[in-house]
Amino acid sequence: MAVKELRLPDGERDAGTFAERILREVRTGGRLNDPAVVTVYDVITEGTATFIVMELVEAPTLSQLVAAHGPMPPSQAAAVGEQVLSALRSAHHAGIVHRDVKPGNIMVAAGGRVKLTDFGIAQAVDDPRLTTSGALVGSPAFMAPERVAGGKAVPASDLWSLGAALFFAVEGVVPFERASTAATLHAIMNEVPYLTRVQGPLASAIMGLLAASPEGRITAEQAQGLLSVARSGAAASTPPDGHPTVTQPAPTMPGAAGATALPPTTRSSPVKRRMTVAGAVVVTAALLAAGAVSGYVVGSPSEDDARLATLTRGADGGITFGFDARSGGICGFGRFAEGHRITGENQVDCDEPHDYEVYDSASAVSGPTWNYEEVVPEYPGEEALADYAEQRCETGFYSDAVVAEYQDRPKSKVLSSRAIIPTEGRWTETDEDGEPDGFYWVACVVTHRDGGQLKERVSRYLQ
């Protein structure tokens, strides 16, 4: 066991707030039952001194581990993320927001066991007594955008902080930390970090958690699915001393060998993109539902990845549709491949044998999306649209939107996911009267990996 003495700062006003904040750690710990939460056993008061008796965890923090050994291998970082996420889900279920998830509060013991500490500043949703002055509580570099903007902490805020902590774990740098607090907060609100050392499900999880708006962030359940796949995707071992052995592969950047090509363009080094058009209609290539205004690249798929090359749709693209993919939840016959046409006449009930399923679709434009009578949004480019669509489709594929197993095999071994994006011609298309009739949506399609038919429904539409 460990004993923490409650040491109050000078000043009666600060002392009272500090005392209640630490005692909240006791109350919070007592309400949570999760292996990744430090257990609090008792509170002892002797005169003016207060002592907290808690579980002894002899382990370095994630911050210390990375400082000593460098960035973590992806599978180990995913395992850490899974356990922290478990603790957060337990807290959120109890109505508690941690508010200070950061590497310094994540302890990684021998064998990979993880503990999330310092619920001392956690705020129960049903207890508004603290921080009524409007002061921000937490570590600036790991504070979600909505909190920087003055909004209240919500469960999604903890998920954003977890994303920032995992970014640090795999990259070795804090994504938004700058020379001053003001510069750090500005970066959180205006900049987009780039992953260079990871790809696939872990990259999707991290960037999905770092979406700018709480509503646009992936859910805890989606993050759990992605982290689980990332953890099991590669063998990793942790020596008995608890310090992971780091073997860091060379960074894989977009445009490198093995990257998915999108004709007629090729991927270049990631750059920050901002795209606006008249009428303040904002077009983005990041998580647009999150209200972000910058695109990001999360890396290219590995050779055995379930993600297939993105296709462009339109008369000037690689594939044409004879139906409206905005409806989603569509199943039918037809080959999603370069040069093919998918018609609406070949749609079937998803419980019958079929070739494809549209399991997600989303607008690439903020605001009204069915048509634009007064302004045609600027085309953001195939590269930017592909970044957005691939991120969204991969997140959905590794979530519970697609079955975990098909015919008793893991979905990533049997099924494939493909993103579909509009070409510039389809985006700027007009009708016979010259009115805008463009299509601004991306779609996500799941098919059998070997080209065979799907015998039953394998997904549920996300919209």
TAWO-V455594 format. One record per residue. N is the residue number from 1. RES is the residue in one letter. SS is DSSP state (2 for helix, 1 for strand, 0 for the rest). PHI is phi in whole degrees, 0 to 359 (* if undefined). NEAR is the number of other C-alpha atoms within 10 Angstrom. Layout:
N,RES,SS,PHI,NEAR / N,RES,SS,PHI,NEAR
This chain:
1,M,0,*,10 / 2,A,1,237,14 / 3,V,1,239,16 / 4,K,1,253,11 / 5,E,1,272,14 / 6,L,0,279,16 / 7,R,0,256,13 / 8,L,0,269,16 / 9,P,0,287,13 / 10,D,0,294,8 / 11,G,0,100,8 / 12,E,2,300,10 / 13,R,2,293,9 / 14,D,2,296,11 / 15,A,2,299,14 / 16,G,2,296,12 / 17,T,2,295,16 / 18,F,2,297,19 / 19,A,2,298,16 / 20,E,2,294,15 / 21,R,2,295,18 / 22,I,2,291,20 / 23,L,2,296,20 / 24,R,2,297,19 / 25,E,2,303,22 / 26,V,2,294,22 / 27,R,2,297,15 / 28,T,2,296,24 / 29,G,2,301,22 / 30,G,2,290,15 / 31,R,2,272,15 / 32,L,0,256,21 / 33,N,0,230,13 / 34,D,0,213,19 / 35,P,0,302,15 / 36,A,0,266,24 / 37,V,1,251,26 / 38,V,0,297,24 / 39,T,0,280,23 / 40,V,1,255,22 / 41,Y,1,265,15 / 42,D,1,197,13 / 43,V,1,233,16 / 44,I,1,240,12 / 45,T,1,242,11 / 46,E,1,231,7 / 47,G,0,65,6 / 48,T,0,266,6 / 49,A,1,265,11 / 50,T,1,234,16 / 51,F,1,236,17 / 52,I,1,249,20 / 53,V,1,262,17 / 54,M,1,219,18 / 55,E,0,297,14 / 56,L,0,272,12 / 57,V,0,242,16 / 58,E,0,265,11 / 59,A,0,198,20 / 60,P,1,284,18 / 61,T,1,278,21 / 62,L,2,301,25 / 63,S,2,299,22 / 64,Q,2,293,16 / 65,L,2,299,21 / 66,V,2,292,22 / 67,A,2,297,13 / 68,A,2,275,10 / 69,H,2,237,13 / 70,G,0,87,20 / 71,P,0,304,22 / 72,M,0,282,26 / 73,P,0,299,24 / 74,P,2,306,28 / 75,S,2,295,23 / 76,Q,2,288,24 / 77,A,2,297,23 / 78,A,2,296,29 / 79,A,2,295,20 / 80,V,2,298,25 / 81,G,2,300,27 / 82,E,2,301,23 / 83,Q,2,288,23 / 84,V,2,297,25 / 85,L,2,298,22 / 86,S,2,299,18 / 87,A,2,297,24 / 88,L,2,293,26 / 89,R,2,297,20 / 90,S,2,296,18 / 91,A,2,295,24 / 92,H,2,296,19 / 93,H,2,297,12 / 94,A,0,273,14 / 95,G,0,83,15 / 96,I,1,243,24 / 97,V,1,253,24 / 98,H,0,293,27 / 99,R,0,76,28 / 100,D,0,212,24 / 101,V,0,286,29 / 102,K,0,201,26 / 103,P,2,304,24 / 104,G,2,291,17 / 105,N,2,253,18 / 106,I,1,245,26 / 107,M,1,259,25 / 108,V,1,241,26 / 109,A,0,271,20 / 110,A,2,302,16 / 111,G,2,83,14 / 112,G,2,90,22 / 113,R,0,293,15 / 114,V,1,242,26 / 115,K,1,230,24 / 116,L,1,264,26 / 117,T,0,252,24 / 118,D,0,59,22 / 119,F,2,277,26 / 120,G,2,295,21 / 121,I,2,250,22 / 122,A,0,295,23 / 123,Q,1,240,24 / 124,A,1,291,18 / 125,V,0,301,15 / 126,D,0,267,8 / 127,D,0,229,9 / 128,P,0,270,9 / 129,R,0,290,11 / 130,L,0,265,17 / 131,T,0,52,13 / 132,T,0,287,8 / 133,S,0,284,7 / 134,G,0,93,10 / 135,A,0,292,9 / 136,L,0,280,17 / 137,V,0,245,16 / 138,G,0,138,17 / 139,S,0,263,14 / 140,P,2,309,19 / 141,A,2,292,21 / 142,F,2,241,27 / 143,M,0,262,27 / 144,A,0,297,32 / 145,P,2,305,23 / 146,E,2,295,19 / 147,R,2,283,17 / 148,V,2,299,16 / 149,A,0,282,10 / 150,G,0,99,11 / 151,G,0,281,12 / 152,K,0,280,13 / 153,A,0,286,22 / 154,V,0,232,20 / 155,P,2,309,21 / 156,A,2,297,23 / 157,S,2,294,27 / 158,D,2,296,25 / 159,L,2,295,29 / 160,W,2,299,28 / 161,S,2,298,25 / 162,L,2,297,26 / 163,G,2,300,27 / 164,A,2,294,27 / 165,A,2,293,29 / 166,L,2,290,29 / 167,F,2,302,27 / 168,F,2,299,23 / 169,A,2,298,27 / 170,V,2,266,26 / 171,E,2,257,21 / 172,G,0,84,18 / 173,V,0,226,17 / 174,V,0,282,19 / 175,P,0,301,23 / 176,F,0,243,22 / 177,E,0,290,17 / 178,R,0,232,15 / 179,A,0,292,7 / 180,S,0,225,10 / 181,T,2,299,13 / 182,A,2,299,10 / 183,A,2,293,14 / 184,T,2,296,20 / 185,L,2,296,22 / 186,H,2,296,16 / 187,A,2,296,18 / 188,I,2,301,24 / 189,M,2,277,17 / 190,N,2,231,14 / 191,E,0,243,18 / 192,V,0,235,23 / 193,P,0,279,20 / 194,Y,0,237,19 / 195,L,0,276,22 / 196,T,0,238,18 / 197,R,0,248,22 / 198,V,0,227,26 / 199,Q,0,210,22 / 200,G,2,68,23 / 201,P,2,303,29 / 202,L,2,294,29 / 203,A,2,298,31 / 204,S,2,297,28 / 205,A,2,296,31 / 206,I,2,297,29 / 207,M,2,288,29 / 208,G,2,293,25 / 209,L,2,289,28 / 210,L,0,270,29 / 211,A,0,303,25 / 212,A,0,294,28 / 213,S,0,256,20 / 214,P,2,304,22 / 215,E,2,292,12 / 216,G,2,267,18 / 217,R,0,290,23 / 218,I,0,294,27 / 219,T,0,281,18 / 220,A,2,299,19 / 221,E,2,294,13 / 222,Q,2,295,21 / 223,A,2,298,27 / 224,Q,2,301,22 / 225,G,2,297,22 / 226,L,2,294,27 / 227,L,2,294,30 / 228,S,2,297,19 / 229,V,2,295,21 / 230,A,2,296,25 / 231,R,2,294,22 / 232,S,2,271,13 / 233,G,0,285,15 / 234,A,0,212,11 / 235,A,0,291,10 / 236,A,0,212,15 / 237,S,0,233,15 / 238,T,1,239,15 / 239,P,0,300,11 / 240,P,0,303,11 / 241,D,0,282,11 / 242,G,0,85,17 / 243,H,0,263,21 / 244,P,1,292,23 / 245,T,0,277,15 / 246,V,0,258,17 / 247,T,0,240,11 / 248,Q,0,263,14 / 249,P,0,289,9 / 250,A,0,297,9 / 251,P,0,302,13 / 252,T,0,255,20 / 253,M,0,257,22 / 254,P,0,305,21 / 255,G,0,98,16 / 256,A,0,282,16 / 257,A,0,303,10 / 258,G,0,92,13 / 259,A,0,286,18 / 260,T,0,287,20 / 261,A,0,268,19 / 262,L,1,238,16 / 263,P,0,298,14 / 264,P,0,266,9 / 265,T,1,256,10 / 266,T,0,241,14 / 267,R,0,286,21 / 268,S,0,249,12 / 269,S,0,301,9 / 270,P,0,298,19 / 271,V,0,227,13 / 272,K,0,282,13 / 273,R,0,239,15 / 274,R,0,229,14 / 275,M,0,226,16 / 276,T,1,226,15 / 277,V,0,224,13 / 278,A,2,302,11 / 279,G,2,78,10 / 280,A,2,61,10 / 281,V,0,281,17 / 282,V,1,255,20 / 283,V,1,249,26 / 284,T,0,229,28 / 285,A,0,239,27 / 286,A,0,256,29 / 287,L,0,285,28 / 288,L,2,294,23 / 289,A,2,297,20 / 290,A,2,274,18 / 291,G,0,83,19 / 292,A,0,284,23 / 293,V,0,234,22 / 294,S,0,220,21 / 295,G,0,267,25 / 296,Y,0,211,22 / 297,V,0,244,31 / 298,V,0,251,27 / 299,G,0,110,26 / 300,S,0,261,25 / 301,P,0,288,21 / 302,S,0,282,14 / 303,E,0,298,11 / 304,D,0,260,9 / 305,D,0,291,14 / 306,A,0,284,22 / 307,R,1,275,24 / 308,L,0,268,20 / 309,A,0,300,19 / 310,T,0,293,24 / 311,L,1,252,26 / 312,T,1,262,27 / 313,R,1,249,25 / 314,G,0,139,20 / 315,A,0,300,14 / 316,D,0,260,13 / 317,G,0,243,19 / 318,G,0,274,21 / 319,I,1,210,22 / 320,T,1,236,21 / 321,F,1,251,15 / 322,G,1,251,11 / 323,F,0,212,13 / 324,D,0,269,12 / 325,A,2,289,20 / 326,R,2,294,19 / 327,S,2,292,14 / 328,G,0,65,20 / 329,G,0,62,19 / 330,I,1,261,22 / 331,C,1,233,25 / 332,G,1,182,22 / 333,F,0,256,18 / 334,G,0,141,16 / 335,R,0,260,15 / 336,F,0,276,22 / 337,A,0,209,16 / 338,E,0,306,15 / 339,G,0,86,12 / 340,H,1,258,14 / 341,R,1,241,18 / 342,I,1,256,18 / 343,T,1,255,15 / 344,G,2,287,17 / 345,E,2,293,10 / 346,N,2,262,12 / 347,Q,1,283,18 / 348,V,1,222,15 / 349,D,0,296,13 / 350,C,0,294,21 / 351,D,0,276,12 / 352,E,0,262,13 / 353,P,0,304,16 / 354,H,1,202,23 / 355,D,0,264,21 / 356,Y,1,212,27 / 357,E,1,224,26 / 358,V,1,270,25 / 359,Y,1,261,25 / 360,D,1,198,27 / 361,S,1,206,24 / 362,A,1,203,23 / 363,S,1,283,20 / 364,A,0,261,27 / 365,V,1,224,21 / 366,S,0,279,18 / 367,G,0,93,13 / 368,P,0,303,9 / 369,T,0,236,13 / 370,W,0,283,13 / 371,N,0,194,14 / 372,Y,0,233,15 / 373,E,0,272,9 / 374,E,0,252,10 / 375,V,0,211,13 / 376,V,0,261,21 / 377,P,0,302,24 / 378,E,0,296,18 / 379,Y,0,289,23 / 380,P,0,281,19 / 381,G,0,102,13 / 382,E,2,297,23 / 383,E,2,299,21 / 384,A,2,292,21 / 385,L,2,297,27 / 386,A,2,296,26 / 387,D,2,303,22 / 388,Y,2,295,24 / 389,A,2,295,28 / 390,E,2,296,28 / 391,Q,2,299,27 / 392,R,2,295,23 / 393,C,2,294,26 / 394,E,2,292,23 / 395,T,2,300,25 / 396,G,2,294,24 / 397,F,2,298,31 / 398,Y,0,270,28 / 399,S,0,266,22 / 400,D,0,281,17 / 401,A,0,292,17 / 402,V,1,242,21 / 403,V,0,306,16 / 404,A,0,291,17 / 405,E,1,227,14 / 406,Y,1,224,19 / 407,Q,0,54,8 / 408,D,0,65,8 / 409,R,1,230,11 / 410,P,1,303,13 / 411,K,2,301,20 / 412,S,2,292,19 / 413,K,2,264,15 / 414,V,2,241,17 / 415,L,1,251,23 / 416,S,1,230,21 / 417,S,1,243,28 / 418,R,1,219,23 / 419,A,1,266,28 / 420,I,1,239,25 / 421,I,1,233,28 / 422,P,1,282,30 / 423,T,0,283,25 / 424,E,2,296,21 / 425,G,2,296,16 / 426,R,2,290,21 / 427,W,2,294,22 / 428,T,0,260,17 / 429,E,0,300,17 / 430,T,1,237,15 / 431,D,0,274,9 / 432,E,0,295,8 / 433,D,0,266,7 / 434,G,0,82,8 / 435,E,0,275,15 / 436,P,1,303,19 / 437,D,0,220,19 / 438,G,0,284,21 / 439,F,0,239,27 / 440,Y,0,244,25 / 441,W,1,252,21 / 442,V,1,249,25 / 443,A,1,226,24 / 444,C,1,238,26 / 445,V,1,237,24 / 446,V,1,246,27 / 447,T,1,223,23 / 448,H,1,287,21 / 449,R,0,295,18 / 450,D,0,267,10 / 451,G,0,89,14 / 452,G,0,282,11 / 453,Q,0,278,15 / 454,L,1,271,23 / 455,K,0,278,15 / 456,E,0,205,13 / 457,R,0,296,18 / 458,V,0,240,22 / 459,S,1,212,21 / 460,R,0,235,18 / 461,Y,0,294,17 / 462,L,0,281,15 / 463,Q,0,268,11
